[in-house]
Amino acid sequence: MKFLFVFLFIVIVSIALLVIKSKNSDELKKSGKETTGLVVEVFSRGKLPFCKFSYTVHGKQYIKKQDIQKHRVPKILNKTYTVIYEADHPENALILLKKEINE
């Protein structure tokens, strides 16, 4: 019985975190500023793939990690994409991997 409560708690917390993450990225896409960013590393934590990307805002370089879809792993390294960031907090950003920017 205790196992069931722990399991349900973990499921509820996980769902809440996904909803918050989705809401935050939707808000950022609507009101964020744009720049370009370069994918500098692709790696996995367990089965979850991530990328590390760098971007520059007002002369300051930022490096951020983001989870990615598995099918994008072999295609994105050393490529440039649009990055959306918060104007007041440029360290809060996400990279949009749908279309590569050819510079």
N, C-alpha and C positions, 0 to 999 in steps of 0.2 A: 504494500500500500504506500509506503514511504517513497519507494522508487517511482510510482505513478505520479505523485505530487511533484517530485523533483523534475521528472520528465516534462510534465505540463508547465511548470514554471519556466524551464529552459525554452520550451516552444513559444510561450507567450512573450518572453523577453526578446527572443530572436525576431519574432514577427514585429514587435514594437520598434526594434532597431531598424529593420528593413523599411518600415513605413516612414520613420523619421529621416532616414538616408534618402529615400525617394523624394520626400517633400523638400528637403534641403537642395537637392540637385535640380528639381523643377524650379524652385525660386531663383537659384543661381542662373539657370538658363534664361529666365525671363528678364532679370535685372542686372546681370553681370556684364563686365567689360570683356573685350576680346583681345587676345594676343596670339602669338604662335608658340608652340612648344615642341621640343625634340624628345622622342622616346630614347632614353639612354641605356635602359636595362629592362629585360624581361625575365621574371623568375616565378617560382611557385613556392607557396607555403602549404605543404601537404598537397592536396589536389587543387587548391585554388590558385589560378594564375594571376599575377600582378605585373604592372609595368611601373618603372620609375621614369619620370619625365622632368625636363628642366624648361623653364621659361623665364623671361625677364620683364619686369615692370618698373618703370621709372629708373632704369639703370641698375636695379638690384636683381640678382639671379635667385630664383627659387627652385627647389627640387622637391617633388612630391611623388607619393606612391598612390596607385589606384588599382583596384581589382578590374580585371578585364575578362572578356568572353574567351573561352578556350580556343575557338577557331581563329582568333586574331593573333595568337602567340607567334606563329612563324612569320607573320607578315609586317609587323609594325616597328621592329628595332631599327634605329637610326633614321626614322622617317619623321616628318614634320606634320603637325596637326593643329587645329584650332584649340586654344585653351580659353576657358571662361573663368574669370576670377571676380571676387568681390572688390569693388573699388576702394572701400575703406580698409579691407583686410586681404591684400593680394595673396597672402599665404593660403587662403581658402580658395581652391581652384579645382577644376576637373578638365580632363582632356577629352575631346570629342573625336573618337577614332573612326567615325563613319567615312570620312573622305580625307585622303592625304592632300597636303598642300605642296605643290611642286614649285619650289622657289628657284 
